[in-house]
Structures are given as C-alpha cells and as structure tokens.
C-alpha cells in the first residue's frame, strides 16, 4: 500500500429548524425503543433505506444544465436512469457511481475532463435516487445496479465511485463485467458500522440493531455481515486509488485506510478539510484521479 497526502477548506452548519426536527426524531426513537420496539425497528429500517428527498429534487434541477444523453436500463423491474457522454460503444469509457442520497448528474463536472482524455462516460441514478424508479435502496441494491449497468455498457476503462458507491463497486467488480482501473473516493467499508452510526444518530436503542439487520436482510436476501469489504477487496486485482479525507464525518478515514490495506497494491491518497462531499469536486482530487486512470505510473 502506497500513501500520499494533499492539503486543503470549513464545516457545514445546521439551522435551528433542522436541530428541532432532529431532537423530535431522537425523542420518538428513544421512547419507541422502550414502548414499541417492533414498530420502531420497522420504521427505522424504512428510514435507513429511504434516500433523502434532495436526491430527486437536485436531479430535476440538474436537467437544466445537463450535457449528457439520457437513457434507461431495467434493473430488477425498475427503470434506472442513465447518463451518457460520448459513445461507450466505440470509445473506452469510465463508469461513474454516486453515493447515498446523491445522483448520477453529480458527476457532470467530471464529464468534460473525461471527454478531453478521449473517454466516454456513463453515470446513473441508483434505485430510489434521482430519476430512477423505486422507493427503497440499500447496499445490495447498489451492487445489483452497478453489476447490471456494467454488463449493459460493457467492460470499462475505469470506474470512479463515491461513498456507498465505492462499496458497491468493490462487491460488483468481476461479476460479468470489469474495469481496468478503479478510483474510490471516501468509500464505505463496513455496513454494520453504518447502521451503528445511524442508530446512534437517531437514538435507536443499541439492543435493537440486530433486529434492524434482520429486517434489512429480509428485504434484500443478503446478510449484512457478508457485505463487509474484507470479504471482497482482497479478491480484486485492478490497480486502485483510494481517496479519503481525514476529517470525513460521514465515513471515517479508517474505512478508506482499510480498503488500502485489503486491496492488493492499492494507493491511498489522503486529503484534509474537504469532508465527505466536497472531496468529489475538488480539482486536485479530480486531477489525481484522472492521472491515475490514464497512467501506468502514478506520480503526484
């Protein structure tokens, strides 16, 4: 594992109304955890699997400046919105995979740079995100969708994925499609750690987390423990660049470090003060990712 660092910017603030809403949710979950655990777990599972409404709202606004060609691919009975720059049928292409509560067109700022390199690009909205169908979504849905999209457009020159998309790519690679090189930005590694952070955030009682896991497994058919990247990253053979910010509050930098440890030959690039979202649009991160995808060497 090779490690590099690049410097870098100020944290988000929460408004009074947001804080009041959060306090109300936490009170309800504390009370529900004691008085009505089954209903509380069912509600928590639905919340955990429901992307923020901002994903669909941002997708509508993004159409006004979209430079991509829209298409769709059916996955598990749902229409998945895809966005294509260039022609992946005749050009090597880069697959772009967004994270939780995000959208495919969040990669718009990357498109011109990819096209300038001679690559086409393909992005898409995960189920229940952006313009895609569906209401609920978790990591197994992310994995299934990445796999189907990858098979539909064919083997990729490279793949760039953010957050939960990084975990999905790690699990989906080499299942009927592949990519030559992989860039994972702030990738999530441990689904049980994610449910633990969620439970602490909403104040769901710790003893109800196994029931939450069982509820998630009942819908997806995949045990949460099987989704940890320790079962998958060591099997990957593609050169990989892992980019993670040391101040990431959504997915701790330790999860990126775990990828770099488990993925054979991976390079870890650490940033500072970019957090979990700004890191994707940072020009230094973009330049490093494009350099990695286009080089057999990776000078920083």
C-alpha positions, 0 to 999 in steps of 0.5 A: 500500500502506497500513501500520499497526502494533499492539503486543503477548506470549513464545516457545514452548519445546521439551522435551528429548524433542522436541530428541532426536527432532529431532537423530535426524531431522537425523542420518538426513537428513544421512547419507541425503543422502550414502548414499541420496539417492533414498530420502531425497528420497522420504521427505522429500517424504512428510514435507513433505506429511504434516500433523502428527498434532495436526491430527486429534487437536485436531479430535476434541477440538474436537467437544466444544465445537463450535457449528457444523453439520457437513457434507461436500463431495467434493473430488477423491474425498475427503470434506472436512469442513465447518463451518457457522454460520448459513445461507450460503444466505440470509445473506452469509457469510465463508469461513474457511481454516486453515493447515498442520497446523491445522483448520477448528474453529480458527476457532470463536472467530471464529464468534460475532463473525461471527454478531453482524455478521449473517454466516454462516460456513463453515470446513473441514478441508483434505485430510489435516487434521482430519476430512477424508479423505486422507493427503497435502496440499500447496499445490495441494491447498489451492487445489483445496479452497478453489476447490471449497468456494467454488463449493459455498457460493457467492460470499462476503462475505469470506474470512479465511485463515491461513498456507498458507491465505492462499496458497491463497486468493490462487491460488483467488480468481476461479476460479468463485467470489469474495469481496468482501473478503479478510483474510490473516493471516501468509500464505505467499508463496513455496513454494520458500522453504518447502521451503528452510526445511524442508530446512534444518530437517531437514538435507536436503542443499541439492543435493537440493531440486530433486529434492524439487520434482520429486517434489512436482510429480509428485504434484500436476501443478503446478510449484512455481515457478508457485505463487509469489504474484507470479504471482497477487496482482497479478491480484486486485482485492478490497480486502485486509488483510494481517496479519503479525507481525514476529517470525513464525518460521514465515513471515517478515514479508517474505512478508506485506510482499510480498503488500502490495506485489503486491496492488493497494491492499492494507493491511498491518497489522503486529503484534509478539510474537504469532508465527505462531499466536497472531496468529489469536486475538488480539482486536485482530487479530480486531477489525481484521479484522472492521472491515475486512470490514464497512467501506468505510473502514478506520480503526484 
